[in-house]
Amino acid sequence: MIFDGSARRGRSVEVQLPPGQHLVPDLPLVSTHVPAVMKDDWELTVVVDGAVERRWDWAAFRALPSERISVDLHCVSGWS
């Protein structure tokens, strides 16, 4: 998932923020380096106590159930 802040641009909804936070309508992108993923070679392996518990290639991983989640982000530097 990549978030560039565009989902909140132009939003005029009044929000209630935690103490010490200030609304940042265009959350800055801190890092722009996204490594290339070679999907044919990609693999996720879960190892538990030294033994392989589960392993997924790219297609199997993408076929797993998923859900879209929308949350407010509150940064320790005061950005919300």
C-alpha positions as CSV (number, residue, x, y, z in Angstrom):
1,M,0.0,0.0,0.0
2,I,1.2,3.4,-0.9
3,F,-0.3,6.6,0.6
4,D,0.4,10.0,-0.9
5,G,-2.3,12.0,1.0
6,S,-4.4,12.5,-2.1
7,A,-7.4,10.7,-0.5
8,R,-7.9,13.6,1.9
9,R,-7.2,16.6,-0.4
10,G,-10.0,19.0,-0.6
11,R,-11.8,17.4,2.3
12,S,-13.7,20.1,4.4
13,V,-14.9,17.8,7.2
14,E,-14.3,19.2,10.7
15,V,-12.1,16.8,12.6
16,Q,-11.3,16.4,16.3
17,L,-7.6,15.8,16.9
18,P,-5.8,14.5,19.9
19,P,-4.0,17.1,22.1
20,G,-0.8,18.4,20.5
21,Q,-1.8,17.4,17.0
22,H,-2.4,19.7,14.0
23,L,-4.1,18.7,10.7
24,V,-1.8,18.2,7.7
25,P,-4.1,18.0,4.7
26,D,-1.2,16.8,2.4
27,L,0.8,14.4,4.4
28,P,4.4,14.7,3.2
29,L,5.9,11.7,1.5
30,V,9.0,11.0,3.6
31,S,10.6,8.3,1.4
32,T,10.2,7.9,-2.4
33,H,12.4,4.8,-2.8
34,V,10.3,1.9,-3.7
35,P,12.3,-1.2,-4.7
36,A,11.3,-3.1,-7.8
37,V,9.6,-6.3,-7.1
38,M,10.3,-9.2,-9.4
39,K,7.0,-11.1,-9.0
40,D,8.3,-14.3,-10.5
41,D,11.0,-14.5,-7.8
42,W,9.0,-13.0,-4.9
43,E,8.2,-15.3,-2.0
44,L,6.9,-14.8,1.6
45,T,8.0,-17.4,4.0
46,V,6.8,-17.6,7.7
47,V,9.2,-19.6,9.9
48,V,8.2,-20.6,13.4
49,D,10.7,-22.2,15.7
50,G,13.1,-22.9,12.8
51,A,10.5,-24.7,10.7
52,V,8.8,-23.3,7.7
53,E,5.2,-22.8,8.7
54,R,3.8,-21.3,5.5
55,R,5.1,-20.1,2.1
56,W,3.4,-18.0,-0.6
57,D,4.5,-17.0,-4.1
58,W,3.2,-13.7,-5.5
59,A,0.0,-15.1,-7.0
60,A,-0.9,-17.1,-3.9
61,F,-0.2,-14.1,-1.6
62,R,-2.4,-11.8,-3.8
63,A,-5.1,-14.4,-3.8
64,L,-5.4,-14.3,0.1
65,P,-8.4,-12.5,1.5
66,S,-7.9,-8.8,2.1
67,E,-9.8,-5.7,3.2
68,R,-9.4,-1.9,2.7
69,I,-8.8,-0.1,5.9
70,S,-9.1,3.7,6.4
71,V,-7.6,5.2,9.6
72,D,-6.4,8.5,10.9
73,L,-2.7,8.8,11.3
74,H,-1.2,10.7,14.3
75,C,2.5,11.1,14.2
76,V,4.8,11.7,17.2
77,S,5.9,15.0,15.6
78,G,2.3,16.3,15.8
79,W,1.1,15.6,12.3
80,S,-2.4,14.2,11.9
